[in-house]
Protein backbone atom coordinates (compact mmCIF):
# COMPACT_ATOMS: atom_id res chain seq x y z
CA UNK A 1 0.00 0.00 0.00
CA UNK A 2 2.84 2.37 0.85
CA UNK A 3 4.44 1.58 -2.52
CA UNK A 4 1.14 2.43 -4.22
CA UNK A 5 1.03 5.80 -2.46
CA UNK A 6 4.53 6.63 -3.67
CA UNK A 7 3.70 5.53 -7.23
CA UNK A 8 0.62 7.78 -7.30
CA UNK A 9 2.57 10.69 -5.80
CA UNK A 10 5.36 10.31 -8.37
CA UNK A 11 2.89 10.08 -11.28
CA UNK A 12 0.98 13.18 -10.20
CA UNK A 13 4.29 14.96 -9.70
CA UNK A 14 5.30 13.95 -13.23
CA UNK A 15 2.10 15.48 -14.59
CA UNK A 16 2.89 18.71 -12.77
CA UNK A 17 6.51 18.68 -13.98
CA UNK A 18 5.85 17.67 -17.59
CA UNK A 19 2.96 20.10 -17.95
CA UNK A 20 5.33 22.90 -17.05
CA UNK A 21 8.30 21.63 -19.06
CA UNK A 22 6.50 20.98 -22.34
CA UNK A 23 5.82 23.83 -24.72
CA UNK A 24 2.52 25.34 -23.60
CA UNK A 25 3.00 28.77 -25.16
CA UNK A 26 2.56 27.67 -28.78
CA UNK A 27 -1.14 27.71 -29.77
CA UNK A 28 -2.45 24.32 -30.81
CA UNK A 29 -3.95 23.85 -34.29
CA UNK A 30 -4.07 21.22 -37.02
CA UNK A 31 -0.76 22.51 -38.42
CA UNK A 32 1.11 21.97 -35.14
CA UNK A 33 3.89 19.43 -35.60
CA UNK A 34 4.75 16.53 -33.34
CA UNK A 35 3.26 13.16 -32.44
CA UNK A 36 2.05 14.40 -29.04
CA UNK A 37 0.27 17.41 -30.55
CA UNK A 38 -1.16 15.58 -33.58
CA UNK A 39 -2.42 12.41 -31.89
CA UNK A 40 -3.24 13.51 -28.35
CA UNK A 41 -3.64 17.24 -27.78
CA UNK A 42 -5.29 18.36 -31.04
CA UNK A 43 -7.88 15.52 -31.19
CA UNK A 44 -8.80 16.13 -27.54
CA UNK A 45 -9.06 19.86 -28.19
CA UNK A 46 -11.30 19.26 -31.20
CA UNK A 47 -13.52 16.89 -29.24
CA UNK A 48 -13.99 19.42 -26.43
CA UNK A 49 -14.77 22.21 -28.92
CA UNK A 50 -17.17 20.03 -30.94
CA UNK A 51 -19.16 18.97 -27.87
CA UNK A 52 -19.07 22.53 -26.52
CA UNK A 53 -20.71 23.75 -29.74
CA UNK A 54 -23.56 21.31 -29.10
CA UNK A 55 -24.12 23.10 -25.77
CA UNK A 56 -24.12 26.61 -27.25
CA UNK A 57 -20.38 27.09 -26.83
CA UNK A 58 -20.17 26.07 -23.15
CA UNK A 59 -16.66 24.68 -22.85
CA UNK A 60 -17.32 23.74 -19.24
CA UNK A 61 -20.11 21.39 -20.33
CA UNK A 62 -17.87 20.18 -23.14
CA UNK A 63 -15.18 19.22 -20.62
CA UNK A 64 -17.76 17.47 -18.42
CA UNK A 65 -19.08 15.37 -21.32
CA UNK A 66 -15.55 14.49 -22.51
CA UNK A 67 -14.62 13.50 -18.95
CA UNK A 68 -17.61 11.14 -18.79
CA UNK A 69 -16.67 9.65 -22.18
CA UNK A 70 -13.10 9.06 -20.98
CA UNK A 71 -14.40 7.40 -17.81
CA UNK A 72 -16.62 5.12 -19.87
CA UNK A 73 -13.60 4.10 -21.94
CA UNK A 74 -11.67 3.38 -18.72
CA UNK A 75 -14.61 1.48 -17.19
CA UNK A 76 -13.25 -2.02 -18.04
CA UNK A 77 -9.98 -1.17 -16.27
CA UNK A 78 -11.85 0.13 -13.23
CA UNK A 79 -14.03 -3.00 -13.07
CA UNK A 80 -10.89 -5.13 -13.22
CA UNK A 81 -9.41 -3.01 -10.43
CA UNK A 82 -12.45 -3.54 -8.20
CA UNK A 83 -12.49 -7.29 -8.82
CA UNK A 84 -8.77 -7.53 -8.11
CA UNK A 85 -9.26 -5.53 -4.91
CA UNK A 86 -12.05 -7.91 -3.86
CA UNK A 87 -9.83 -10.93 -4.57
CA UNK A 88 -7.05 -9.32 -2.53
CA UNK A 89 -9.44 -8.99 0.42
CA UNK A 90 -10.37 -12.67 0.19
CA UNK A 91 -6.77 -13.90 0.40
CA UNK A 92 -5.83 -11.73 3.39
CA UNK A 93 -6.03 -14.71 5.83
CA UNK A 94 -3.63 -16.72 3.63
CA UNK A 95 -1.27 -13.75 3.34
CA UNK A 96 -1.31 -13.33 7.11
CA UNK A 97 -0.46 -17.01 7.52
CA UNK A 98 2.49 -16.63 5.13
CA UNK A 99 3.80 -13.62 7.03
CA UNK A 100 3.61 -15.58 10.28
CA UNK A 101 5.30 -18.58 8.66
CA UNK A 102 8.15 -16.45 7.33
CA UNK A 103 8.39 -13.95 10.18
CA UNK A 104 12.19 -13.92 10.22
CA UNK A 105 13.73 -10.80 8.67
CA UNK A 106 16.77 -12.45 7.08
CA UNK A 107 17.14 -12.15 3.30
CA UNK A 108 16.56 -15.85 2.53
CA UNK A 109 13.31 -16.01 4.51
CA UNK A 110 12.03 -12.77 3.01
CA UNK A 111 12.81 -14.07 -0.48
CA UNK A 112 10.77 -17.21 0.22
CA UNK A 113 7.93 -15.04 1.54
CA UNK A 114 7.98 -12.98 -1.65
CA UNK A 115 8.01 -16.09 -3.85
CA UNK A 116 5.09 -17.75 -2.07
CA UNK A 117 3.16 -14.48 -2.01
CA UNK A 118 3.52 -14.17 -5.79
CA UNK A 119 2.41 -17.81 -6.17
CA UNK A 120 -0.63 -17.00 -4.04
CA UNK A 121 -1.43 -14.00 -6.25
CA UNK A 122 -1.14 -16.14 -9.39
CA UNK A 123 -3.30 -18.89 -7.90
CA UNK A 124 -6.16 -16.48 -7.19
CA UNK A 125 -5.63 -14.23 -10.22
CA UNK A 126 -4.72 -11.20 -8.11
CA UNK A 127 -2.72 -8.32 -9.55
CA UNK A 128 -1.43 -6.16 -6.65
CA UNK A 129 -0.74 -3.27 -9.05
CA UNK A 130 -4.20 -3.33 -10.67
CA UNK A 131 -5.25 -0.38 -8.53
CA UNK A 132 -2.53 1.77 -10.10
CA UNK A 133 -3.34 0.95 -13.73
CA UNK A 134 -6.31 3.35 -14.17
CA UNK A 135 -4.24 6.12 -12.57
CA UNK A 136 -1.27 5.41 -14.86
CA UNK A 137 -3.53 5.51 -17.92
CA UNK A 138 -5.00 8.83 -16.77
CA UNK A 139 -1.64 10.59 -16.53
CA UNK A 140 -1.16 11.24 -20.29
CA UNK A 141 -4.86 12.19 -20.48
CA UNK A 142 -4.34 14.81 -17.76
CA UNK A 143 -1.30 16.23 -19.56
CA UNK A 144 -3.19 16.27 -22.87
CA UNK A 145 -6.10 18.03 -21.14
CA UNK A 146 -3.73 20.66 -19.78
CA UNK A 147 -2.30 21.35 -23.24
CA UNK A 148 -5.69 21.23 -24.98
CA UNK A 149 -6.93 23.92 -22.59
CA UNK A 150 -3.86 26.09 -22.07
CA UNK A 151 -2.83 26.16 -25.74
CA UNK A 152 -6.32 27.07 -26.93
CA UNK A 153 -7.38 30.69 -26.50
CA UNK A 154 -11.05 29.85 -27.00
CA UNK A 155 -11.05 27.28 -24.17
CA UNK A 156 -8.54 29.02 -21.90
CA UNK A 157 -10.55 32.24 -21.88
CA UNK A 158 -13.85 30.43 -21.39
CA UNK A 159 -15.86 30.58 -18.18
CA UNK A 160 -18.13 28.09 -16.45
CA UNK A 161 -20.23 28.71 -13.37
CA UNK A 162 -18.07 31.01 -11.19
CA UNK A 163 -14.58 30.25 -12.55
CA UNK A 164 -12.38 30.77 -15.59
CA UNK A 165 -11.31 27.50 -17.20
CA UNK A 166 -7.74 28.56 -17.95
CA UNK A 167 -6.74 29.86 -14.51
CA UNK A 168 -6.54 28.21 -11.06
CA UNK A 169 -9.61 28.50 -8.85
CA UNK A 170 -9.50 28.51 -5.01
CA UNK A 171 -12.77 26.59 -4.54
CA UNK A 172 -12.57 23.72 -7.05
CA UNK A 173 -9.45 22.16 -5.45
CA UNK A 174 -11.38 21.82 -2.19
CA UNK A 175 -14.24 20.13 -4.04
CA UNK A 176 -11.74 17.90 -5.86
CA UNK A 177 -10.17 16.87 -2.55
CA UNK A 178 -13.58 16.25 -0.94
CA UNK A 179 -14.85 14.10 -3.83
CA UNK A 180 -11.57 12.16 -3.86
CA UNK A 181 -12.06 11.42 -0.16
CA UNK A 182 -15.70 10.38 -0.75
CA UNK A 183 -14.75 8.08 -3.62
CA UNK A 184 -12.03 6.34 -1.60
CA UNK A 185 -14.20 6.09 1.50
CA UNK A 186 -16.95 4.34 -0.47
CA UNK A 187 -14.46 1.91 -2.02
CA UNK A 188 -13.14 1.03 1.45
CA UNK A 189 -16.59 0.34 2.92
CA UNK A 190 -17.00 -3.36 3.57
CA UNK A 191 -13.28 -3.92 3.10
CA UNK A 192 -11.99 -6.00 6.04
CA UNK A 193 -8.55 -4.41 5.66
CA UNK A 194 -9.87 -0.84 5.73
CA UNK A 195 -8.61 -0.37 9.31
CA UNK A 196 -5.07 -1.01 8.11
CA UNK A 197 -2.98 2.07 9.07
CA UNK A 198 -1.55 2.33 5.55
CA UNK A 199 -5.02 2.29 3.97
CA UNK A 200 -6.16 4.92 6.46
CA UNK A 201 -3.15 7.03 5.50
CA UNK A 202 -4.03 6.60 1.81
CA UNK A 203 -7.57 7.77 2.56
CA UNK A 204 -6.29 11.16 3.73
CA UNK A 205 -3.06 11.57 1.77
CA UNK A 206 -4.60 11.23 -1.69
CA UNK A 207 -7.26 13.96 -1.27
CA UNK A 208 -4.64 16.33 0.15
CA UNK A 209 -2.30 15.65 -2.78
CA UNK A 210 -5.07 16.15 -5.34
CA UNK A 211 -6.24 19.35 -3.65
CA UNK A 212 -2.74 20.85 -3.44
CA UNK A 213 -1.89 20.10 -7.07
CA UNK A 214 -5.29 21.41 -8.24
CA UNK A 215 -4.45 24.82 -6.75
CA UNK A 216 -1.68 25.21 -9.34
CA UNK A 217 -3.46 23.84 -12.42
CA UNK A 218 -6.13 25.51 -14.58
CA UNK A 219 -9.62 25.15 -13.13
CA UNK A 220 -10.60 22.99 -16.11
CA UNK A 221 -8.31 20.21 -14.83
CA UNK A 222 -9.84 20.42 -11.36
CA UNK A 223 -13.27 20.23 -13.03
CA UNK A 224 -12.10 17.11 -14.88
CA UNK A 225 -11.03 15.55 -11.58
CA UNK A 226 -14.28 16.45 -9.76
CA UNK A 227 -16.49 15.00 -12.51
CA UNK A 228 -14.28 11.91 -12.71
CA UNK A 229 -14.61 11.39 -8.95
CA UNK A 230 -18.40 11.76 -9.06
CA UNK A 231 -18.49 9.24 -11.91
CA UNK A 232 -16.42 6.84 -9.80
CA UNK A 233 -18.79 7.28 -6.85
CA UNK A 234 -21.72 6.24 -9.04
CA UNK A 235 -19.65 3.43 -10.54
CA UNK A 236 -18.81 2.11 -7.07
CA UNK A 237 -22.50 1.91 -6.15
CA UNK A 238 -23.51 0.13 -9.36
CA UNK A 239 -20.54 -2.27 -9.56
CA UNK A 240 -20.37 -3.22 -5.90
CA UNK A 241 -24.02 -4.32 -5.93
CA UNK A 242 -23.44 -7.13 -8.48
CA UNK A 243 -20.31 -8.18 -6.58
CA UNK A 244 -22.26 -8.35 -3.32
CA UNK A 245 -25.03 -10.27 -5.09
CA UNK A 246 -22.47 -12.80 -6.31
CA UNK A 247 -21.21 -13.18 -2.73
CA UNK A 248 -24.74 -13.74 -1.43
CA UNK A 249 -25.51 -16.26 -4.17
CA UNK A 250 -22.28 -18.07 -3.42
CA UNK A 251 -23.08 -18.11 0.28
CA UNK A 252 -26.58 -19.43 -0.38
CA UNK A 253 -25.22 -22.26 -2.52
CA UNK A 254 -22.86 -23.25 0.24
Secondary structure, 3 states (H helix, E strand, C coil): CHHHHHHHHHHHHHHHHHHHHCCCCCCCCCCCCCHHHHHHHHHHHHHHHHHHHHCCCCHHHHHHHHHHHHHHHHHHHHHHHHHHHHHHHHCHHHHHHHHHHCCCCCHHHHHHHHHHHHHHHHHHCCCCCHHHHHHHHHHHHHHHHHHHHHCCHHHHCCEECCEECCCCCCCHHHHHHHHHHHHHHHHHCCCCCCCCHHHHHHHHHHHHHHHHHHCCCCHHHHHHHHHHHHHHHHHHHHHHHHHHHHHHHHHHHC
